[in-house]
Amino acid sequence: MIFLIFTAEGLAEAAAEIKAEKATLWLNPGLQENDKLSGFIAAGCDCCFLPEQVDAGNEKAVLNALSHVEKNSRDNEIYVEYL
């Protein structure tokens, strides 16, 4: 399972499920400095970053980010954070 997360709030909200699933995270590059990432890595989650910051309120940008993740991942089950 993949989680496509754009905000720190979305990351915090989905944290328990992400860790339980040992899911792959695709994150906005602005979340690279998030102090919670080490906990996800310790739980066995892979962390990947989008090539550019995505405005989660912009549907077209979210769809483009989803397309990028689909092209660069093998897993077809993707949870997308929507605002």
Backbone as CSV, one residue per row, in Angstrom:
resi,resn,N_x,N_y,N_z,CA_x,CA_y,CA_z,C_x,C_y,C_z
1,MET,0.839,-1.171,0.000,0.000,0.000,0.000,0.888,1.238,0.000
2,ILE,0.416,2.263,-0.694,1.120,3.537,-0.794,0.243,4.629,-0.215
3,PHE,0.861,5.534,0.505,0.174,6.728,0.993,0.812,7.939,0.325
4,LEU,0.015,8.707,-0.383,0.455,9.950,-1.015,-0.006,11.085,-0.111
5,ILE,0.944,11.694,0.589,0.639,12.663,1.635,1.252,14.019,1.276
6,PHE,0.454,15.071,1.449,0.896,16.409,1.088,1.176,17.314,2.284
7,THR,0.582,17.028,3.438,0.690,17.931,4.586,1.132,17.184,5.842
8,ALA,1.700,17.930,6.778,2.090,17.346,8.064,0.854,16.845,8.812
9,GLU,-0.249,17.542,8.673,-1.491,17.131,9.328,-1.982,15.792,8.782
10,GLY,-1.921,15.639,7.469,-2.322,14.372,6.849,-1.420,13.229,7.270
11,LEU,-0.138,13.521,7.389,0.823,12.508,7.825,0.512,12.061,9.246
12,ALA,0.237,13.013,10.122,-0.083,12.688,11.515,-1.389,11.902,11.606
13,GLU,-2.375,12.287,10.803,-3.680,11.628,10.839,-3.604,10.170,10.389
14,ALA,-2.764,9.889,9.411,-2.672,8.534,8.860,-1.541,7.708,9.473
15,ALA,-0.804,8.263,10.435,0.410,7.630,10.957,0.207,6.193,11.429
16,ALA,-0.819,5.943,12.209,-1.018,4.594,12.755,-1.234,3.574,11.640
17,GLU,-2.055,3.928,10.667,-2.330,2.999,9.565,-1.093,2.796,8.691
18,ILE,-0.347,3.874,8.439,0.877,3.770,7.642,1.850,2.796,8.301
19,LYS,2.055,2.953,9.598,2.988,2.083,10.313,2.482,0.649,10.375
20,ALA,1.186,0.470,10.609,0.617,-0.886,10.676,0.768,-1.619,9.347
21,GLU,0.619,-0.896,8.242,0.711,-1.490,6.906,2.153,-1.610,6.413
22,LYS,3.091,-0.934,7.136,4.465,-0.820,6.638,4.426,-0.299,5.204
23,ALA,3.620,0.727,5.022,3.341,1.278,3.706,4.503,2.117,3.189
24,THR,4.478,2.336,1.899,5.399,3.263,1.266,4.769,4.646,1.308
25,LEU,5.560,5.619,1.688,5.101,7.006,1.732,5.658,7.777,0.548
26,TRP,4.802,8.515,-0.114,5.211,9.516,-1.090,4.789,10.837,-0.508
27,LEU,5.741,11.735,-0.338,5.515,12.969,0.401,5.932,14.194,-0.399
28,ASN,5.297,15.322,-0.057,5.751,16.604,-0.570,7.180,16.822,-0.095
29,PRO,8.042,17.416,-0.921,9.427,17.635,-0.504,9.553,18.510,0.743
30,GLY,8.560,19.324,1.008,8.585,20.153,2.196,8.507,19.369,3.490
31,LEU,8.158,18.096,3.404,8.057,17.239,4.591,9.353,16.482,4.885
32,GLN,10.399,16.729,4.104,11.673,16.022,4.324,12.251,16.287,5.697
33,GLU,11.968,17.425,6.252,12.511,17.787,7.564,11.553,17.449,8.707
34,ASN,10.466,16.742,8.413,9.483,16.396,9.440,10.134,15.460,10.459
35,ASP,10.041,15.813,11.726,10.692,15.025,12.777,10.054,13.659,12.997
36,LYS,8.924,13.391,12.392,8.245,12.103,12.554,8.731,11.047,11.552
37,LEU,9.457,11.451,10.525,9.861,10.504,9.485,10.711,9.360,10.019
38,SER,11.557,9.618,10.984,12.409,8.547,11.517,11.564,7.434,12.133
39,GLY,10.426,7.768,12.713,9.522,6.761,13.262,8.928,5.867,12.187
40,PHE,8.626,6.453,11.027,8.096,5.655,9.917,9.172,4.731,9.366
41,ILE,10.373,5.248,9.236,11.483,4.434,8.735,11.770,3.287,9.703
42,ALA,11.760,3.576,11.003,11.981,2.541,12.017,10.888,1.475,11.979
43,ALA,9.684,1.861,11.565,8.566,0.909,11.474,8.607,0.091,10.189
44,GLY,9.581,0.359,9.314,9.714,-0.414,8.084,9.068,0.214,6.869
45,CYS,8.742,1.487,6.954,8.128,2.193,5.834,9.214,2.827,4.961
46,ASP,8.985,2.799,3.663,9.864,3.508,2.735,9.323,4.922,2.550
47,CYS,10.208,5.888,2.482,9.812,7.282,2.288,10.386,7.781,0.967
48,CYS,9.503,8.220,0.089,9.887,8.789,-1.199,9.328,10.198,-1.262
49,PHE,9.959,11.044,-2.065,9.524,12.430,-2.150,9.177,12.802,-3.580
50,LEU,8.113,13.575,-3.700,7.695,14.076,-4.997,8.753,15.027,-5.532
51,PRO,8.861,15.171,-6.853,9.901,16.037,-7.413,9.674,17.530,-7.154
52,GLU,8.434,17.908,-6.862,8.145,19.306,-6.566,6.993,19.399,-5.583
53,GLN,6.911,20.521,-4.888,5.863,20.753,-3.897,4.507,20.792,-4.589
54,VAL,3.526,20.091,-4.021,2.186,20.016,-4.592,1.200,20.702,-3.653
55,ASP,0.381,21.575,-4.210,-0.696,22.219,-3.462,-1.853,21.230,-3.392
56,ALA,-2.112,20.699,-2.203,-3.141,19.670,-2.036,-4.541,20.195,-2.329
57,GLY,-4.721,21.498,-2.373,-6.014,22.078,-2.710,-6.238,22.222,-4.201
58,ASN,-5.231,21.912,-4.994,-5.312,22.025,-6.448,-5.492,20.623,-7.033
59,GLU,-6.708,20.328,-7.477,-7.029,18.973,-7.942,-6.135,18.522,-9.090
60,LYS,-5.847,19.400,-10.028,-4.994,19.032,-11.155,-3.584,18.674,-10.675
61,ALA,-3.055,19.451,-9.719,-1.727,19.160,-9.174,-1.716,17.823,-8.443
62,VAL,-2.792,17.530,-7.717,-2.897,16.252,-7.001,-2.929,15.096,-7.998
63,LEU,-3.698,15.244,-9.071,-3.772,14.191,-10.094,-2.425,13.993,-10.779
64,ASN,-1.698,15.080,-11.020,-0.357,14.955,-11.604,0.590,14.226,-10.656
65,ALA,0.496,14.534,-9.365,1.325,13.838,-8.376,0.968,12.359,-8.324
66,LEU,-0.310,12.042,-8.365,-0.754,10.648,-8.368,-0.208,9.920,-9.596
67,SER,-0.254,10.570,-10.740,0.286,9.975,-11.964,1.779,9.686,-11.810
68,HIS,2.516,10.605,-11.204,3.955,10.411,-10.969,4.187,9.184,-10.075
69,VAL,3.408,9.082,-9.009,3.559,7.951,-8.092,3.243,6.637,-8.803
70,GLU,2.183,6.621,-9.579,1.804,5.402,-10.312,2.907,4.976,-11.275
71,LYS,3.544,5.919,-11.926,4.621,5.606,-12.876,5.876,5.091,-12.188
72,ASN,6.059,5.475,-10.926,7.293,5.142,-10.213,7.098,4.124,-9.098
73,SER,5.978,3.433,-9.102,5.682,2.443,-8.069,5.057,1.212,-8.707
74,ARG,5.166,0.120,-8.007,4.562,-1.125,-8.493,3.214,-1.406,-7.843
75,ASP,3.001,-0.853,-6.680,1.780,-1.097,-5.911,0.631,-0.291,-6.504
76,ASN,-0.510,-0.924,-6.705,-1.672,-0.245,-7.281,-2.624,0.297,-6.232
77,GLU,-2.421,-0.049,-4.973,-3.297,0.417,-3.903,-2.697,1.689,-3.313
78,ILE,-3.332,2.820,-3.627,-2.787,4.121,-3.224,-3.841,4.917,-2.477
79,TYR,-3.507,5.335,-1.264,-4.355,6.236,-0.464,-3.838,7.643,-0.757
80,VAL,-4.749,8.541,-1.133,-4.370,9.910,-1.465,-5.007,10.872,-0.474
81,GLU,-4.185,11.734,0.135,-4.704,12.761,1.027,-5.362,13.850,0.195
82,TYR,-6.638,14.080,0.463,-7.353,15.178,-0.198,-7.789,16.171,0.845
83,LEU,-7.709,17.439,0.530,-8.147,18.481,1.438,-9.562,18.910,1.097
